[in-house]
Amino acid sequence: MVNGKVVFTLDGRESTLHPVLGGPDSKELFVSFRDGTTGSATYPGGRFRYAAMPRNGAVELDVNRAERPPCAFSAFATCPLPPEENALPVRIEAGEFDPHR
């Protein structure tokens, strides 16, 4: 279930991410993304982060805690890939990096 968008400015560029809710009773947003580090310094499938629901129209998304998805650790895990519109035109030099790269 896609619900809205998060618009922000990073390195002077406006970017947009589209979060999802797992269901009608979800208490947080799930945001998966790719950026300029994807595939070279971070997991090729992208990274993700959970965020609290919007407060006063704003979402706090701490990319310092961006995580690799479960499929980065096991060939037997399934992972949602970030939607095409969640490919950021900048490098996010924060969060978990791929230790094998």
N, C-alpha and C positions, 0 to 999 in steps of 0.2 A: 504494500500500500504506500504510494508516494504521497507526501504531504508537504507542499510548499517548497521553498528554497531558502538557502542561506547565502546572502550576498556580503562580500567583504573585500577590502583592498589589501593587497600584499605586494610589496616591492613596487608600489605605484600603479599596480594593475588591478582592475576590478575583476573578481572571480565569483563564480557561483557554484555551490554544491547542492545537490538534491538529496536530502535525508529521507529515510523511510521509517515507518512504524511497523512493528511486527504484527500488530493487531489493534483492535479498538481500545484495549485496556493497557496499551503500552505506556510505560512511565518515563521512557527516554527515547531519544532519536538515535538511529543507526546511520552513520555516514561512512561510506566507503569511497576511496579516491585513488587516483593515480596522479603522479606529479613528475617533475623532471628527474627524480632519483629512481623512479620505477624501472626495474630491470637492470640497472647498473649498480646501484648501491642499496636498493631495497627490493623486496620480493616482487617478481615480475607480474603477479596478479593484483598488486596494489596493497593498500593498507586500510585500516578502518579505525573508527573511534566512536564511542557512545557519548552522547551529550544530553544534558538535562533538557527538559521541555522548555520552550521559549518563555522568558519572563520579560514583561513589558516590551514585547516585540523583538527581543534580542536572544541570540543563542550563544553560549560560551562553548567554543570548541577548542579544547586544549590539544593541539597537534604534537606537543612535547610528549604525549603519551600515546601517539598513534601506534597501532599494533599490527603485526603480521597476522594474517588469517590462519586458522587451523590447518589448512591444506599446505602451508609452508613447512609444517612439521611432519606431515604424514601423507603418503600417496593414497591413503584410505579415507581421508576426510573430504568432505565437500565444502565448497566455499562460494558465497555469492561474489561475483565479480563486480567491480564498480561500473555503473552505467557510463556510457560513452560521454555524457555531458559532465561527468565528475572527473574529467582529466584536466588537471590544473596546468596552466602555462608557465609555472614557476617551479623551482626546486624547494621542497620542504625538508630542510636540513635539521629535522627533529624527529623524535619517536624512534621506534625500532628499525634498525637497519638489518640487512641480510648478512649474517656472520660468514657466509660462504663466498661472498663477493669481495 
